[in-house]
Amino acid sequence: MSDAVKINFSYVKRKLNFRFEASTSRGVMTFRDVYWIKAQLLGESTTMGWGEASPLPGLSPDFGPDFEKLLQEVLQHAQSQYWPTQVDSLLYVVQKIVPFTLPSLRFGLETAILDAIHAGAKRILPNSFFDQGIPIPINGLIWMGDREFMRQQIDQKLEDGFSCLKMKIGAISFDTELDLLSYIRDTASSRQLTLRVDANGAFSPAEAINKLDRLAPFNLHSIEQPIPVGNWEELRFLCKQTPIPIALDEELIGITEKEVLLDKIQPQFIILKPTLLGGILETKKWIELAEQRGIGWWMTSALESNIGLNAIAQLAATFPLEIPQGLGTGKLFHNNLDSPLLVHSGHLHYQQGITWEEPVDLENR
């Protein structure tokens, strides 16, 4: 392959339907739209790559009614470019032509091109997950709902062999949530099971430390985003006083002055969602800065289809992974693409030899 290539771009839109009402403290989702970007090398009728741009309602800076129009404009501009085949150079070109304010579009474009220059094999980067078949440890996600629904999920995840669970909290009675955590701990001690919770900013700054104190007896690994974004002084105080390590999630979205945020708040962990943070280079920069400061991290999908999940898993697997990642969302949708991705015994596996389903618009097929 030459040092630079021309690429034809198009996209396919699909509405992904959740298998259940997916509840967080921000609201309930029953479906979400995804846009699969197709990158076809000029003159190569059979070599094409796929990426995913899927802005998340309520979180993504690029979510809105004009997203599809913006996608079309970016792809038209991208089609006029000569694309370097050297990975770092390619990623810098994507950063130049896709604004930071369009993070999911940037991630979708760069992963589509990377797939194309790797012969359309769904290999995004050199990594141990795809190349050596090394599975990635992941947490099992417990969605909000009534007590019985959450308890059923807990039982199923434990039966499935997960050694790390993450429970979303903040939308039902706090006492009920404490009772569910007690149920988990009665079933498995902290030596047997790592337990995380995700508040999605549900606690008010005034009540947060009291609630953290009440959560502490359950020996939690961490709590994600206990209070709403933008309250840096309160977060700094919480991170100093907390009995539970705090992980920043939504707080990172749209932040350009990464060092300022990390030095001001000094969290114990950060959680990285490439679709929301602006793609591969932005995610790598967060990791570099966090590790310089002794801050832990893990990577998480943001309700993408299997196309996006595969790219995020491969990006994660370019690093040594010491703790479970948040990559267990592939089974959430009725009409996700069939793929080689498999969740088994608390790990995400890539099954070489299994064929990917072709991305098509089911409604207009």
N, C-alpha and C positions, 0 to 999 in steps of 0.2 A: 504494500500500500504506500502511496506517495505521502509526502510530508503534510499535504493539505488536500482536502476533498470538498466537493460540492455535494449538498444534501437536499433532497426534496422532503418537505414536511407536510403532514396532514394530521388529523386527529379524529378520534372516535369518542363520543360522549355516551355514558351509561349511568342510569339511576340505579344505585345499589340499594337493595331493600334489606333492612335489618331483620334478623330472625326473631327479635323481640323489641320492645320499646327500650331503647338505650338511654338510661337516665343518668344525668349528672346534676350537680347543684346548679348548673346553668340552664337546665331544661331537658327536654325529651326529644330524641331523634328516632324517626321511623325509616328514614331513607337519607341518602346523600348522593350528590352528583360527582362523578369523576370524569376526567378528560385524559384519555390515553393518547400520548403524542407519538406519532409514527415518523421515524427518521430513516429514509431510504437513500443509500448512496447512489449518486447519479451514475447511470450506466450499469448498475447492479440490480437486476430485476428481482433477485431472490434474497439479497442481503438487506435486512431492515432491523432497526432497533425500536424498542418501545420504552417510553417513560410515562410517568403519571403526574399530572398536575391536578391536585384535588384540594382546593381551599376549604377549610373547615369552618362551618358557620359559627359565628360568635368568637372566633379566635384568629383566623387567618387575616392578615392585613389586606390580602387581595380578594377576599370573598365579597361578592356583590353582584348586582344585576348586569354589570358591564364586563364581567370576567371573560365571557366567551369572545366578546369583541376584542378585548385586550389580547387574548390568546391568539386570535387570528392575525392581529397586527404584528405581534412578536414573531410568529412563525413566518409571516411574509418577509419580515426583515431578515430573519435567520436564513431564509432561502437564498438571499443575495450574497451571503458570506462564503469565503473559503475557510474551511474548518481545519485547524491543525489536528493531527492525529496523536501528538504528544499530549498526555493527559493533563498536566498542569497548565500548559498553554491553552488547551481547549477550555478548561474551566475558567480561566481568566477572561477569555473572549465572551463566554456566557455571562459572566459578571458585568462586563462592559455593556452588553446590549439588553440585558434584562435588569430593570431596577431592583434595588433591595426591597422596595415596597411590594414586589410581586414574588414572594419567596417560594410558593408552591409551583408557580410557573417556571421559575429559574431551576428548581430541582427536577421538574419533569423534563425540561429541555436538555439539561446536562446529562441526565441518565439515559435518555433516548439516544443521544449522540454517542455516548460511551458504549451502549449496547451495540449500536450499528458498527462502530469501528472495531468491536470485538466479534464481528461476523454474525451478529444477531442471535447469539447463543444465550442471552439473558445474563451474561457475565458483565458486570459493571466495572469492577476493579479487581486487581489481584487480591485474593483473600482466602482465608482458611476454610470458610463456610462452603463456598462453591468449589474451590480448587482441590481441597483435601477432604471434603465431606465431613468436616468437624462440626458437630451440632452446637448450637448456641443455647446456653441455659436461659430460660425466660421465666417471668413471673406469671402465675395464673391470675386473671383479672376477674374480680367479683363486682358485678354491676349493681347499682342501686335499685331498689324495689321494695316490695313489702317483705316482712320478715321471712316468710316461707320461701319466696323466690330467692332471696339471698342465701338462705340456709341450703337450698337445693344446689345452688352453684358451688357453695363451699364444699359440700359433700362430694360433688362430682369432681371438682378439682383435686381434692385429696385422694379420691379413688384413682384419678388419672396419673397420680405419681408426682405431682408438683411438690417441690421443696421450698418454694417461695410463692406466697399469695399477696396480691394487692387488692385491698378493698376500698371502693369509693365510699366516702362518707359525706355528710352535710346536707342531705335532702330529706332524711326521715328523722324521727326522734333520736336525739343523741343517746339517750338511755337505751334505746333499742339497739343502736350501733355498738354501744359498750357491751350489751348482752351477747351480740353476735361475735364480738371479739373474744369474749369469755368462752363462748362455745368452741371457737377455734382452738384457744389455748388449752381447754379441757381435753381436746382431741389430740393436740400435738404441742409439745413444749417448744421453747425458743431454740433448743438444741436440735430439734427435729424439723422445725419449719420456720423459715424467715417470713416475717409478716410486715407488709407495708400498708400505709393508708394514704389516700389521696383526697384532700378536702376541696380541691378546685376553688380555693379562695372563699370557702363558705363561712369561716369564722370572722367575727368582727375583731378588730385589734384589741378592743377592751376585754373581750371574753377569751381571747386565744390562749393566754398563759394558763388560765384555769382549766381549759379543756385539754391542753397538753399535759397538765399534771394528772388529770383523770385518765388519760390514755397511757401514761407511762408504765403502770403496772403490767401491761401486756407485752412488755419487752419488744417494742416495735423497732424494726430496722430504720424507719424513717417516716416522715409525713411530708407529702407534697403540698406545696402552696397553701399553707394554713389560712392566710388572709388575702384579701383582694390585692391585685397588682397596684403598684405605684406608691405603696406605703413603706418607703425605704427605711425611714427612721424606726418605725415599729418593727419591721422585719429584722433590722440590725439588733434591736433589743431582744427579740425572740430568739434569734440565732445564738446570742450570748447566754440567755437564761434558760433555754429549752432543756427539758429532760429527755427529749427525743430529737435525733438529728433531723434537720430541716432540709428539704430538697426544693430548689426553685424550678418551676416549670413555666407557667404562663408569664412569669416575670421576665423571661429572657426574650420574649417576642418583640421584634421591632427595635431592639437595643443595638445601637452602633458603638457606643462607648462601653465595651465589654469590661475593660479593666476597672472603670469607675464603679460599675455595678458590683463586681466581685469584691473590690476593696472596701466599698461602703458597707455592704450587707454581710459579707464573710459567711456565706452559707456552708453547711457541711457537705451538701451535694448539689449538683445541677443535673437536670434532665434534658436530653437533647432530642429534638424532633426536627430533622432536616427540612421537612416540608414547611415548617413554620419559621425556621430560622434563616432560610435563604440559601439552602443547598450545601454542597459538600465542603467547599472552602470555609464557609462561615462556621459550619459545625466543627471542622478540624481546629479552627482558631479558638473556639470556646474550650475545646479539650486541652489545647496547649496552655492556655491561660489558667485553666482550672488546675492542671497538674503542677504548674509552677507554684501555685499557692497551696498545694496540699488538699485541694477540694476534690472529692470523689465525683463520679459521673456515671450515668448509664444512658443508653439510647433507647428511644421509644418510637413506635409508629403512631400516627395520628389518624387512625381509622381509614387508612388507604386500602385499596384493593391489593391483590397479590402482586401486581406489577410494582407498586410502590413499596410494599413490604419487602420484597426480594431485594430491591436496591438498598433499602435502609439496613437490612440484615448484612448485606455484603460490605457496606460501609463500616458497620460496627465491627465486622470480623477482620478489618484491616488493623485493628488494635488488639492487644492482649485483653481478654475479657475476664475479669476477676469476680464479678457479681452478676446475677441474672439481669437480663435486659427486658425491655417491655415490648416484645415482638409477638404477642400471642393473639393478634386481632384478625387473623385470616379467616376464621370460621364464623365471623359475625354476620355475614351476608348470605341471603338465599342465592343470589345470582353473581357471586364472585367468579373469577376465572378459575377453572381447574388448572392446577399447577403442580410442580414437584415439591412444593413446600408442605411439610408435614409436622404437626405438633404431636410429640410422643414422649411420655415420661418426663414432662417438664422441660423439654428441649425442642427447639425448632431445627428441623432437618431439611437438607436439600437432597432429594432423591434423583441422582443422575439416571438418565434413561427414561424418565417419565416426561411425556410430551405436554407442553403448554397449550392450553386452549387458545384459539385465535381471538384477539380482541375485536369484537364487532358490536355494532349498535343493535341490540335485540329488538328494539321497538320499530326500527326501520329496515329490518332484514327482509 
